[in-house]
Amino acid sequence: MKKFAKFWKAANFRLKFGLIVTLIFFIIGFVVYYVPHVNPFTFNTYPNKLGASAEHWLGTTSMGQDVVWLLIEAIHNSLVIGLIVAFLGTVVGVFVGLLSGFAGGLLDRVLMIVTDTFVVIPSLPILIMMTSLMKGSSTTIVMALVLTMFAWAWPSRQIRSMALSIKERDFIHTAKFSGESTVQIVVTEILPYALTWSLSNFMNATLSAIGSESSLAVLGLSPGNLVSLGNMIQWARSYNAIFNKQYLWIGAPIVATVILFVGLFLLITGYNDYLSMKRGR
């Protein structure tokens, strides 16, 4: 508790605000989400096109779905996708980058060829093809794995530079002479130096993954059975929510997406400034 109090006192305004906003979304997506409720994806659960009321805070959709619970499920699924993509992309990217930079030689060249291939390939056409192969039916996990294909390459490229610098230090040569393997040195000696950068990349990758899925959904390319922020916007557009004056239906996911993006952005930039301040810059 004392450590958190010390951290909170030293944290800048952007970091505090971003942390609060992100925490609110996590509470909605991973606490409120598990409160017993009717499946919001089921059609005609309630009367159609209801306005805001004490029973339905944001009204209902044209298909008789409660907008509040639909939004809560969308936040949950979007966060799950973002976290899975960020975790896998960061872990794979960091490990490949550290291994490539430390090992050097043929292994470095092979890994960097593969990495650079994924960096230069335009992701949107591949994502369109992959989502088309799903034929409109998928799960949160599968969608996250598809997005992960392009989430590891940039972190790998960046962390390789760090590995090239660290591997020339004396403690690395000592570890080599003591008989540690390449993987052991990467995990036990070099990885701790990359953890701070990895956390910053993790937050940025979460933001990027949620944005990618939302973009695909708004274009009508996300699986139709996946309740996400992007799909919620797409469904509202498809059923002419604006022309029917159902502004809460289409406005709720848009506002939630904007606030979530602002919160994550402030968290990332605030955290980077906090680290710079700790280093005395």
C-alpha positions in Angstrom: 0.0 0.0 0.0 2.9 2.4 0.8 4.4 1.6 -2.6 1.2 2.5 -4.4 0.8 5.7 -2.4 4.4 6.7 -3.3 3.7 5.8 -7.0 0.4 7.8 -7.0 2.1 10.8 -5.5 4.9 10.7 -8.1 2.5 10.0 -11.0 1.6 12.9 -13.4 -1.9 13.9 -14.2 -2.1 12.0 -17.5 -1.0 8.8 -15.9 -3.6 9.2 -13.0 -6.5 10.1 -15.3 -5.6 7.3 -17.8 -5.3 4.8 -15.0 -8.7 5.8 -13.6 -10.5 5.7 -16.9 -8.9 2.3 -17.8 -9.8 0.9 -14.4 -13.4 1.9 -14.9 -13.6 0.1 -18.2 -12.0 -3.0 -16.6 -14.5 -3.0 -13.8 -17.3 -2.7 -16.4 -15.8 -5.4 -18.6 -14.7 -7.9 -16.0 -16.8 -7.3 -12.9 -20.2 -5.9 -14.0 -20.1 -8.2 -17.0 -20.5 -11.2 -14.6 -23.6 -9.9 -12.8 -26.4 -12.3 -13.8 -28.4 -10.8 -16.7 -30.3 -11.8 -19.9 -28.1 -12.6 -22.9 -28.0 -9.2 -24.7 -27.4 -10.9 -28.1 -30.9 -12.5 -28.0 -33.4 -10.8 -30.2 -36.8 -9.5 -29.0 -36.0 -9.9 -25.3 -37.7 -6.5 -24.7 -40.0 -4.2 -26.7 -38.2 -2.6 -29.7 -37.0 1.0 -29.9 -37.6 2.0 -26.3 -36.1 5.2 -25.0 -34.0 5.7 -21.9 -35.9 4.7 -18.7 -35.2 3.5 -15.2 -35.5 -0.1 -16.5 -33.4 0.4 -19.7 -30.9 3.2 -19.0 -29.9 3.5 -22.7 -33.1 2.2 -24.2 -33.4 -0.9 -26.5 -32.4 -1.6 -30.1 -34.6 -2.3 -33.1 -34.2 -6.0 -32.3 -35.4 -5.7 -28.7 -31.9 -5.8 -27.0 -31.0 -3.8 -23.9 -28.4 -1.3 -25.0 -26.6 -1.1 -21.6 -26.0 -4.9 -21.4 -25.1 -5.0 -25.1 -22.5 -2.3 -24.5 -21.1 -4.1 -21.4 -20.6 -7.3 -23.4 -19.1 -5.3 -26.2 -16.6 -3.7 -23.8 -15.8 -7.1 -22.3 -15.1 -8.8 -25.7 -13.1 -5.8 -27.0 -10.9 -5.8 -23.9 -10.4 -9.5 -24.1 -9.3 -9.3 -27.7 -7.0 -6.4 -27.0 -5.4 -8.1 -24.0 -4.9 -11.4 -25.8 -3.3 -9.7 -28.8 -1.2 -7.5 -26.6 0.0 -10.4 -24.5 0.8 -12.8 -27.3 2.3 -10.0 -29.5 4.5 -8.7 -26.7 5.7 -12.1 -25.5 6.5 -13.4 -29.0 8.0 -10.1 -30.2 10.2 -9.6 -27.1 11.5 -13.2 -27.2 12.2 -13.2 -31.0 13.8 -9.8 -30.8 16.0 -10.6 -27.8 17.0 -14.0 -29.2 17.8 -12.5 -32.6 19.8 -9.6 -31.2 21.8 -11.7 -28.8 22.4 -14.7 -31.0 23.5 -12.8 -34.1 24.8 -14.6 -37.2 22.5 -16.9 -39.3 19.8 -17.1 -36.7 19.6 -13.3 -36.5 19.3 -13.0 -40.3 16.6 -15.6 -40.6 14.5 -14.2 -37.7 14.9 -10.6 -39.1 13.8 -11.7 -42.6 10.7 -13.2 -41.1 10.1 -10.2 -38.9 10.6 -7.7 -41.7 8.2 -9.7 -43.9 5.4 -9.2 -41.4 6.4 -5.6 -41.0 6.1 -4.7 -44.7 3.1 -6.9 -45.6 -0.1 -4.7 -45.6 -2.2 -6.1 -42.8 -5.6 -5.0 -43.9 -5.9 -7.2 -47.0 -4.7 -10.3 -45.0 -7.2 -9.5 -42.2 -10.0 -9.1 -44.7 -9.1 -12.5 -46.2 -8.9 -14.2 -42.8 -12.2 -12.7 -41.6 -13.8 -13.7 -44.9 -12.7 -17.3 -44.4 -14.4 -17.3 -41.0 -17.7 -16.8 -42.9 -19.2 -14.5 -40.3 -18.8 -17.0 -37.5 -15.9 -16.9 -35.0 -15.0 -16.6 -31.3 -13.2 -13.9 -29.4 -10.1 -16.1 -29.1 -9.9 -16.8 -32.8 -10.4 -13.1 -33.7 -7.6 -12.3 -31.3 -5.3 -14.9 -32.8 -5.9 -13.5 -36.3 -4.9 -10.0 -35.1 -1.9 -11.3 -33.3 -0.3 -12.3 -36.6 0.7 -8.7 -37.1 1.2 -7.6 -33.5 4.6 -9.1 -32.8 6.8 -7.9 -35.7 7.3 -4.2 -34.6 8.1 -5.1 -31.0 10.6 -7.7 -32.2 12.3 -5.1 -34.4 12.5 -2.6 -31.5 13.6 -4.9 -28.8 16.4 -6.3 -31.0 18.1 -3.0 -30.8 18.1 -3.2 -27.1 19.5 -6.7 -27.2 22.4 -5.6 -29.5 23.3 -2.9 -26.9 23.0 -5.1 -23.8 24.9 -8.1 -25.1 28.2 -6.3 -25.1 28.1 -5.6 -21.3 30.4 -7.3 -18.9 27.8 -9.3 -17.0 26.7 -10.9 -20.3 30.2 -12.1 -21.0 30.4 -13.4 -17.5 27.2 -15.4 -18.0 28.6 -16.9 -21.2 31.8 -18.0 -19.5 29.8 -19.6 -16.7 28.2 -21.9 -19.3 24.7 -20.5 -19.5 22.9 -21.2 -22.8 21.7 -18.5 -25.2 18.0 -19.0 -24.1 19.0 -18.8 -20.4 21.0 -15.6 -20.9 18.1 -14.0 -22.8 15.5 -15.0 -20.2 17.5 -14.4 -17.0 20.0 -11.7 -17.9 18.5 -9.6 -20.7 14.8 -9.9 -20.3 14.6 -8.0 -17.0 16.0 -4.9 -18.8 13.1 -5.2 -21.3 10.3 -5.5 -18.9 9.6 -1.8 -18.5 9.6 -1.3 -22.2 7.4 -4.4 -22.6 4.7 -3.0 -20.3 4.6 0.2 -22.3 4.3 -1.8 -25.6 1.7 -4.0 -24.0 -0.6 -1.0 -23.3 0.0 0.3 -26.8 -0.7 -3.1 -28.4 -4.0 -3.3 -26.5 -5.0 0.0 -27.9 -4.0 -1.0 -31.4 -5.7 -4.3 -31.3 -9.1 -2.8 -30.2 -8.7 -0.2 -32.9 -8.0 -2.9 -35.6 -11.0 -5.0 -34.6 -13.3 -2.0 -34.4 -12.2 -0.8 -37.9 -12.9 -4.3 -39.3 -16.3 -4.4 -37.7 -17.3 -0.9 -38.9 -16.4 -2.1 -42.4 -18.6 -5.1 -41.9 -15.7 -7.6 -41.8 -15.8 -8.7 -38.2 -17.7 -11.9 -37.4 -21.4 -11.2 -37.1 -21.8 -13.3 -33.9 -19.1 -11.3 -32.0 -20.5 -8.6 -29.8 -17.8 -5.9 -29.8 -17.7 -2.1 -29.8 -17.1 -2.0 -33.5 -19.8 -4.5 -34.3 -22.3 -2.6 -32.1 -21.6 0.5 -34.2 -22.0 -1.5 -37.4 -25.3 -3.0 -36.3 -26.7 0.4 -35.4 -25.7 1.7 -38.8 -27.2 -1.3 -40.5 -30.5 -0.8 -38.8 -30.6 2.9 -39.5 -30.4 3.9 -35.8 -29.7 7.6 -36.7 -32.8 7.8 -39.1 -34.9 6.2 -36.4 -33.5 8.7 -33.9 -32.1 6.0 -31.7 -29.1 8.1 -30.8 -28.3 6.3 -27.6 -27.9 3.0 -29.5 -25.3 4.3 -31.9 -23.9 6.9 -29.6 -23.1 4.7 -26.7 -20.4 2.5 -28.4 -18.9 5.5 -30.2 -18.6 7.5 -26.9 -17.3 4.4 -25.1 -14.7 3.7 -27.8 -13.5 7.3 -27.7 -13.2 7.4 -23.9 -11.4 4.0 -23.8 -8.9 5.2 -26.5 -8.3 8.5 -24.7 -7.9 6.7 -21.4 -5.4 4.1 -22.8 -3.5 6.9 -24.7 -3.1 9.0 -21.6 -2.1 5.9 -19.7 0.6 5.1 -22.2 2.0 8.7 -22.6 1.7 9.3 -18.8 3.5 6.1 -18.0 6.3 7.0 -20.4 6.7 10.4 -18.9 6.7 8.8 -15.4 9.6 6.5 -16.4 11.5 9.5 -17.9 11.1 11.4 -14.7 12.3 8.4 -12.6 15.4 8.3 -14.8 16.0 12.0 -14.1 15.3 13.2 -17.7 
